[in-house]
Amino acid sequence: MLARHLVRRLAQAVVVVLGVVVVSFLVARAVPGDAAVSATGARASASELAAARERLGLDQPLPVQLFRYLGDLVRGDLGTSLHTRQPVASDLGSALPASLELVGAAMLLAVLLGIPLGVLAARFRGGRAGGVDVSVRVGSVLAVSAPVFLLALVLQLVFATRLGWFPTAGEYDRALDSTSPLSVWTDITVVDALITGNWAMVGSVLHHLVLPALALAAYPTGVIAQMTRAALLEEAAQDHARMERALGFGRLAVLVRFSLRAASAPVLQLVALVFAYALVNSFLVESIFNWPGLGSYTATAISSVDTPAIAGVTLTVALVYVVLNLAVDLAQTALDPRVRLT
């Protein structure tokens, strides 16, 4: 049963990835502009443009271009960026770790804040302490509704520019490149600093992470808190919860010890969804805080009609989403064997 469940989920993931590949290819071709002009320059002659279109395969019918693109992907070739003149896979390998570092920190904050807030809201729903529930719900709505770029600008203006508590921009203090150079293992700066015991770099990265991570964590925190509250209240209405209360367990104990695990399946699924959403939102946050991730790379690719880079970024985000959903599905299966029957 478990093996069949895993095979079914893997097959679904493959179909999703294939669909994303086709859509990303078509979207990249639909971007206004001429990729041949981007590759040769605005002053290129007609013969140079024709040669560029032939080299890029743009002179072929769209189905032929698609099959050629699929063949390149099977070989692990995402193409060559028209802007950087480097392989897109290499560019993504340099930019993606910084984005994952930022999004990972934001999601860690969102989970550490959102789940306890959801538990509190469910525990104090109604009664004299109902103000806690109302406060959490209102705060969640505000966190979900606030535009991420506006929140990032406000945090930067107040806590970096006015108060000077945190750096305005950057991933870490560049002076550390001379005084405490970093040994690269994973290309994720904070992880490499922890592995090598470079505590000066760890402190600097964490200091620079606070504001962009908070801005990016607002939406996931609100959504996770709301989902946790709803799932817990649904579980609290089940027969097993009433039996546990009858056995003398308090309301908070029933929620945390018995209901939270059963309610974790929809919360885990939501975490995977908002991670992908946060990865896209990180592009705006990275631009505001000058964070060296996918944001600036994607903005440059769009402005320069760099179709291989646009398709590569789209495919990368989709793959992150699919892998996370598959991992969450496996975690749900381990937590609740009933999932295997769905």
Summary of the structure (lengths in Angstrom):
residues: 342
radius of gyration: 23.8
end to end distance: 11.1
largest distance: 84.3
contacts: 1112
relative contact order: 0.15
helix: 78%
strand: 1%
